[in-house]
Amino acid sequence: MKKTILFLILILFSISSYSQINIGVKGGLNLNFSKEATINGLFNLPNANTSFNSDNDLGFHLGVFAEFEIQKLGLALRPEVLYSTVNYNYTGLITPELQRLTIQKIDVPLLVAIRIKGPFRLLIGPSLQFLLDTDFDIKEFRETAANTFSLNAHLGLGLKFNKFDFDIRWEKGLSNSDINFVADLQNVGLDFNGNTNQLLFGVSYRFGIK
């Protein structure tokens, strides 16, 4: 992993010698699709050893980016560093009321922006995901295991307008992002399974530095 990051840094420095460089800020909304939750070890509830799918819900992302534009090739390299929250809502999972799983993470998309026509661009590339924290709103449950790193892919469409960028992307997990909780007193296990699957709606503002 360290060698890969160093290799990417060297590529960015070499490209910067013949490209236009922009930095900027970015924010937007995440529309999170269903994530499966599995209950196990329940002895006194009728929904023992069953699975539930979450409702779709919104989160947000906020961060910074750099863009190395190679005008002769009609493309740009765009690394980003984003703080993101993801919310998953479940009804009747443990109790009849709504329960929520909240995930906080750092995302590092490494995108290629390819000019299609006029101001429109195709956005594609991998994204590194680093888990920061999780919270399940029934406090008797504590996290016991989680995938702290996972690899995702981005595919989307962007629009450049003066110093603003508008984009919509689909983010799909390429590796597992499972999270496990347990409530010791009730001997109950709760597993949240499935890869990242969400739509990202973003707005960026750029500052040209070269």
C-alpha atoms as a printed R data frame, in Angstrom:
    type eleno elety resid chain resno       x       y       z
1   ATOM     1    CA   MET     A     1   0.000   0.000   0.000
2   ATOM     2    CA   LYS     A     2   2.816   2.462   0.876
3   ATOM     3    CA   LYS     A     3   4.568   1.696  -2.424
4   ATOM     4    CA   THR     A     4   1.320   2.285  -4.327
5   ATOM     5    CA   ILE     A     5   0.748   5.667  -2.667
6   ATOM     6    CA   LEU     A     6   4.378   6.704  -3.324
7   ATOM     7    CA   PHE     A     7   4.024   5.665  -6.967
8   ATOM     8    CA   LEU     A     8   0.870   7.780  -7.336
9   ATOM     9    CA   ILE     A     9   2.605  10.794  -5.769
10  ATOM    10    CA   LEU     A    10   5.511  10.474  -8.216
11  ATOM    11    CA   ILE     A    11   3.068  10.320 -11.145
12  ATOM    12    CA   LEU     A    12   1.279  13.454  -9.934
13  ATOM    13    CA   PHE     A    13   4.545  15.367  -9.600
14  ATOM    14    CA   SER     A    14   5.667  14.376 -13.096
15  ATOM    15    CA   ILE     A    15   2.312  15.346 -14.603
16  ATOM    16    CA   SER     A    16   2.339  18.704 -12.809
17  ATOM    17    CA   SER     A    17   5.285  19.796 -14.969
18  ATOM    18    CA   TYR     A    18   3.085  20.033 -18.082
19  ATOM    19    CA   SER     A    19  -0.484  20.408 -16.803
20  ATOM    20    CA   GLN     A    20  -2.801  23.002 -15.333
21  ATOM    21    CA   ILE     A    21  -3.251  22.538 -11.598
22  ATOM    22    CA   ASN     A    22  -6.347  23.407  -9.601
23  ATOM    23    CA   ILE     A    23  -7.208  22.856  -5.966
24  ATOM    24    CA   GLY     A    24 -10.583  23.331  -4.381
25  ATOM    25    CA   VAL     A    25 -13.269  22.321  -1.942
26  ATOM    26    CA   LYS     A    26 -16.119  19.888  -2.466
27  ATOM    27    CA   GLY     A    27 -19.333  18.952  -0.707
28  ATOM    28    CA   GLY     A    28 -22.542  17.110  -1.388
29  ATOM    29    CA   LEU     A    29 -25.078  14.452  -0.464
30  ATOM    30    CA   ASN     A    30 -24.867  10.652  -0.407
31  ATOM    31    CA   LEU     A    31 -27.929   8.547  -1.216
32  ATOM    32    CA   ASN     A    32 -27.196   5.215   0.442
33  ATOM    33    CA   PHE     A    33 -28.854   2.056  -0.836
34  ATOM    34    CA   SER     A    34 -29.855  -0.976   1.196
35  ATOM    35    CA   LYS     A    35 -27.444  -2.742   3.562
36  ATOM    36    CA   GLU     A    36 -28.375  -6.139   5.006
37  ATOM    37    CA   ALA     A    37 -28.482  -6.666   8.784
38  ATOM    38    CA   THR     A    38 -28.537 -10.192  10.223
39  ATOM    39    CA   ILE     A    39 -29.584 -11.014  13.784
40  ATOM    40    CA   ASN     A    40 -28.167 -14.119  15.452
41  ATOM    41    CA   GLY     A    41 -28.240 -15.629  18.929
42  ATOM    42    CA   LEU     A    42 -31.725 -14.404  19.861
43  ATOM    43    CA   PHE     A    43 -33.609 -16.779  22.137
44  ATOM    44    CA   ASN     A    44 -36.485 -14.664  23.414
45  ATOM    45    CA   LEU     A    45 -37.674 -12.736  20.357
46  ATOM    46    CA   PRO     A    46 -39.821 -14.098  17.523
47  ATOM    47    CA   ASN     A    47 -37.607 -12.648  14.777
48  ATOM    48    CA   ALA     A    48 -34.551 -14.688  15.772
49  ATOM    49    CA   ASN     A    49 -31.906 -15.469  13.143
50  ATOM    50    CA   THR     A    50 -33.532 -13.319  10.470
51  ATOM    51    CA   SER     A    51 -32.287 -10.682   8.036
52  ATOM    52    CA   PHE     A    52 -33.453  -7.141   7.377
53  ATOM    53    CA   ASN     A    53 -32.618  -4.658   4.635
54  ATOM    54    CA   SER     A    54 -32.242  -0.970   5.439
55  ATOM    55    CA   ASP     A    55 -34.266   1.851   3.946
56  ATOM    56    CA   ASN     A    56 -32.490   4.260   1.605
57  ATOM    57    CA   ASP     A    57 -31.230   7.332   3.458
58  ATOM    58    CA   LEU     A    58 -29.109  10.439   2.969
59  ATOM    59    CA   GLY     A    59 -25.647  11.242   4.280
60  ATOM    60    CA   PHE     A    60 -23.135  13.889   3.252
61  ATOM    61    CA   HIS     A    61 -19.519  14.362   2.197
62  ATOM    62    CA   LEU     A    62 -17.143  17.308   2.545
63  ATOM    63    CA   GLY     A    63 -13.503  17.700   1.609
64  ATOM    64    CA   VAL     A    64 -10.795  18.958  -0.713
65  ATOM    65    CA   PHE     A    65  -9.417  17.993  -4.105
66  ATOM    66    CA   ALA     A    66  -6.585  18.674  -6.521
67  ATOM    67    CA   GLU     A    67  -6.908  18.458 -10.286
68  ATOM    68    CA   PHE     A    68  -4.083  18.031 -12.774
69  ATOM    69    CA   GLU     A    69  -5.522  18.899 -16.173
70  ATOM    70    CA   ILE     A    70  -3.731  17.686 -19.303
71  ATOM    71    CA   GLN     A    71  -5.431  19.788 -21.952
72  ATOM    72    CA   LYS     A    72  -3.735  18.153 -24.954
73  ATOM    73    CA   LEU     A    73  -5.160  14.792 -23.946
74  ATOM    74    CA   GLY     A    74  -8.550  16.099 -22.903
75  ATOM    75    CA   LEU     A    75  -8.375  14.558 -19.458
76  ATOM    76    CA   ALA     A    76  -7.466  15.345 -15.863
77  ATOM    77    CA   LEU     A    77  -6.315  13.427 -12.800
78  ATOM    78    CA   ARG     A    78  -8.390  14.314  -9.755
79  ATOM    79    CA   PRO     A    79  -7.471  12.953  -6.301
80  ATOM    80    CA   GLU     A    80  -9.883  13.866  -3.497
81  ATOM    81    CA   VAL     A    81  -9.946  13.522   0.298
82  ATOM    82    CA   LEU     A    82 -13.479  13.471   1.687
83  ATOM    83    CA   TYR     A    83 -15.046  13.083   5.110
84  ATOM    84    CA   SER     A    84 -18.289  11.145   4.661
85  ATOM    85    CA   THR     A    85 -21.206   9.970   6.762
86  ATOM    86    CA   VAL     A    86 -23.472   7.087   5.803
87  ATOM    87    CA   ASN     A    87 -26.827   6.342   7.466
88  ATOM    88    CA   TYR     A    88 -28.787   3.078   7.337
89  ATOM    89    CA   ASN     A    89 -32.311   2.952   8.833
90  ATOM    90    CA   TYR     A    90 -33.977  -0.283   9.969
91  ATOM    91    CA   THR     A    91 -37.558  -0.725  11.197
92  ATOM    92    CA   GLY     A    92 -38.262  -3.697  13.451
93  ATOM    93    CA   LEU     A    93 -34.682  -4.904  13.530
94  ATOM    94    CA   ILE     A    94 -34.342  -5.236  17.313
95  ATOM    95    CA   THR     A    95 -37.372  -3.264  18.512
96  ATOM    96    CA   PRO     A    96 -40.486  -2.151  16.572
97  ATOM    97    CA   GLU     A    97 -39.131   1.400  16.394
98  ATOM    98    CA   LEU     A    98 -36.675   2.799  13.867
99  ATOM    99    CA   GLN     A    99 -33.008   1.979  14.503
100 ATOM   100    CA   ARG     A   100 -30.089   3.662  12.726
101 ATOM   101    CA   LEU     A   101 -26.539   2.622  11.912
102 ATOM   102    CA   THR     A   102 -24.253   5.619  11.271
103 ATOM   103    CA   ILE     A   103 -20.838   5.218   9.671
104 ATOM   104    CA   GLN     A   104 -18.127   7.898   9.548
105 ATOM   105    CA   LYS     A   105 -15.271   7.428   7.125
106 ATOM   106    CA   ILE     A   106 -12.557   9.032   5.026
107 ATOM   107    CA   ASP     A   107 -12.814   8.445   1.290
108 ATOM   108    CA   VAL     A   108  -9.913   9.001  -1.109
109 ATOM   109    CA   PRO     A   109 -11.181   8.835  -4.715
110 ATOM   110    CA   LEU     A   110  -8.424   8.723  -7.356
111 ATOM   111    CA   LEU     A   111 -10.327   9.743 -10.456
112 ATOM   112    CA   VAL     A   112  -9.689  10.299 -14.130
113 ATOM   113    CA   ALA     A   113 -11.905  12.993 -15.670
114 ATOM   114    CA   ILE     A   114 -12.284  12.492 -19.433
115 ATOM   115    CA   ARG     A   115 -13.743  15.310 -21.513
116 ATOM   116    CA   ILE     A   116 -16.756  14.084 -23.499
117 ATOM   117    CA   LYS     A   117 -18.251  17.131 -25.180
118 ATOM   118    CA   GLY     A   118 -18.276  20.775 -24.182
119 ATOM   119    CA   PRO     A   119 -18.397  21.088 -20.381
120 ATOM   120    CA   PHE     A   120 -19.307  17.419 -19.771
121 ATOM   121    CA   ARG     A   121 -16.814  14.910 -18.376
122 ATOM   122    CA   LEU     A   122 -16.782  11.211 -17.594
123 ATOM   123    CA   LEU     A   123 -15.480  10.495 -14.060
124 ATOM   124    CA   ILE     A   124 -14.036   7.073 -13.334
125 ATOM   125    CA   GLY     A   125 -11.566   5.531 -10.917
126 ATOM   126    CA   PRO     A   126 -10.963   3.689  -7.643
127 ATOM   127    CA   SER     A   127 -11.647   5.042  -4.168
128 ATOM   128    CA   LEU     A   128  -9.910   4.079  -0.930
129 ATOM   129    CA   GLN     A   129 -12.232   3.929   2.089
130 ATOM   130    CA   PHE     A   130 -10.958   4.229   5.687
131 ATOM   131    CA   LEU     A   131 -13.460   3.591   8.482
132 ATOM   132    CA   LEU     A   132 -13.355   6.148  11.326
133 ATOM   133    CA   ASP     A   133 -16.291   5.272  13.579
134 ATOM   134    CA   THR     A   134 -19.620   3.453  13.737
135 ATOM   135    CA   ASP     A   135 -22.652   4.015  15.928
136 ATOM   136    CA   PHE     A   136 -25.777   1.906  16.409
137 ATOM   137    CA   ASP     A   137 -28.440   3.749  18.348
138 ATOM   138    CA   ILE     A   138 -29.310   0.892  20.712
139 ATOM   139    CA   LYS     A   139 -26.506   1.500  23.180
140 ATOM   140    CA   GLU     A   140 -26.463  -2.051  24.577
141 ATOM   141    CA   PHE     A   141 -24.725  -3.091  21.370
142 ATOM   142    CA   ARG     A   142 -20.994  -2.582  20.993
143 ATOM   143    CA   GLU     A   143 -18.876  -2.990  17.898
144 ATOM   144    CA   THR     A   144 -16.710  -6.109  17.929
145 ATOM   145    CA   ALA     A   145 -15.287  -6.210  14.393
146 ATOM   146    CA   ALA     A   146 -15.242  -4.110  11.238
147 ATOM   147    CA   ASN     A   147 -13.406  -3.827   7.939
148 ATOM   148    CA   THR     A   148 -11.439  -0.624   8.528
149 ATOM   149    CA   PHE     A   149 -10.251  -0.449   4.908
150 ATOM   150    CA   SER     A   150 -12.121  -1.258   1.719
151 ATOM   151    CA   LEU     A   151 -11.777  -0.548  -1.975
152 ATOM   152    CA   ASN     A   152 -14.583   1.047  -3.996
153 ATOM   153    CA   ALA     A   153 -15.091   2.225  -7.582
154 ATOM   154    CA   HIS     A   154 -16.574   5.508  -8.867
155 ATOM   155    CA   LEU     A   155 -18.362   6.054 -12.161
156 ATOM   156    CA   GLY     A   156 -20.184   9.254 -12.986
157 ATOM   157    CA   LEU     A   157 -20.777  12.368 -15.035
158 ATOM   158    CA   GLY     A   158 -19.454  15.862 -14.315
159 ATOM   159    CA   LEU     A   159 -20.235  19.346 -15.581
160 ATOM   160    CA   LYS     A   160 -17.708  22.214 -15.486
161 ATOM   161    CA   PHE     A   161 -19.126  25.725 -15.236
162 ATOM   162    CA   ASN     A   162 -16.544  28.497 -14.687
163 ATOM   163    CA   LYS     A   163 -14.995  27.722 -11.275
164 ATOM   164    CA   PHE     A   164 -17.767  25.320 -10.281
165 ATOM   165    CA   ASP     A   165 -18.093  21.593 -10.913
166 ATOM   166    CA   PHE     A   166 -21.320  19.614 -10.574
167 ATOM   167    CA   ASP     A   167 -21.246  15.842 -10.602
168 ATOM   168    CA   ILE     A   168 -23.257  12.718  -9.945
169 ATOM   169    CA   ARG     A   169 -21.442   9.443  -9.296
170 ATOM   170    CA   TRP     A   170 -22.246   5.854  -8.515
171 ATOM   171    CA   GLU     A   171 -19.971   4.363  -5.850
172 ATOM   172    CA   LYS     A   172 -19.811   0.583  -5.642
173 ATOM   173    CA   GLY     A   173 -17.773  -1.471  -3.210
174 ATOM   174    CA   LEU     A   174 -15.192  -3.865  -4.629
175 ATOM   175    CA   SER     A   175 -14.367  -5.400  -1.249
176 ATOM   176    CA   ASN     A   176 -16.295  -6.172   1.920
177 ATOM   177    CA   SER     A   177 -17.299  -3.433   4.362
178 ATOM   178    CA   ASP     A   178 -18.872  -5.612   7.065
179 ATOM   179    CA   ILE     A   179 -19.500  -4.433  10.652
180 ATOM   180    CA   ASN     A   180 -20.355  -6.655  13.631
181 ATOM   181    CA   PHE     A   181 -22.012  -5.684  16.923
182 ATOM   182    CA   VAL     A   182 -22.885  -7.727  20.011
183 ATOM   183    CA   ALA     A   183 -25.031  -7.183  23.121
184 ATOM   184    CA   ASP     A   184 -23.351  -9.289  25.802
185 ATOM   185    CA   LEU     A   185 -26.186  -9.452  28.346
186 ATOM   186    CA   GLN     A   186 -28.711 -10.770  25.830
187 ATOM   187    CA   ASN     A   187 -26.187 -12.879  23.901
188 ATOM   188    CA   VAL     A   188 -27.301 -11.201  20.691
189 ATOM   189    CA   GLY     A   189 -25.152 -10.710  17.606
190 ATOM   190    CA   LEU     A   190 -25.887  -8.148  14.902
191 ATOM   191    CA   ASP     A   191 -24.027  -8.280  11.591
192 ATOM   192    CA   PHE     A   192 -24.208  -5.541   8.940
193 ATOM   193    CA   ASN     A   193 -23.108  -7.032   5.634
194 ATOM   194    CA   GLY     A   194 -22.638  -5.821   2.105
195 ATOM   195    CA   ASN     A   195 -20.413  -3.611   0.020
196 ATOM   196    CA   THR     A   196 -20.787   0.146  -0.359
197 ATOM   197    CA   ASN     A   197 -23.548   1.058  -2.808
198 ATOM   198    CA   GLN     A   198 -24.578   4.696  -3.106
199 ATOM   199    CA   LEU     A   199 -25.101   7.713  -5.358
200 ATOM   200    CA   LEU     A   200 -23.060  10.865  -4.712
201 ATOM   201    CA   PHE     A   201 -24.310  14.329  -5.660
202 ATOM   202    CA   GLY     A   202 -21.484  16.875  -5.429
203 ATOM   203    CA   VAL     A   203 -20.613  20.534  -5.965
204 ATOM   204    CA   SER     A   204 -16.986  21.713  -6.173
205 ATOM   205    CA   TYR     A   205 -15.323  25.125  -6.238
206 ATOM   206    CA   ARG     A   206 -11.847  25.370  -7.737
207 ATOM   207    CA   PHE     A   207  -8.903  27.713  -7.180
208 ATOM   208    CA   GLY     A   208  -6.446  27.783 -10.087
209 ATOM   209    CA   ILE     A   209  -2.798  27.780  -8.931
210 ATOM   210    CA   LYS     A   210  -1.013  27.215 -12.261
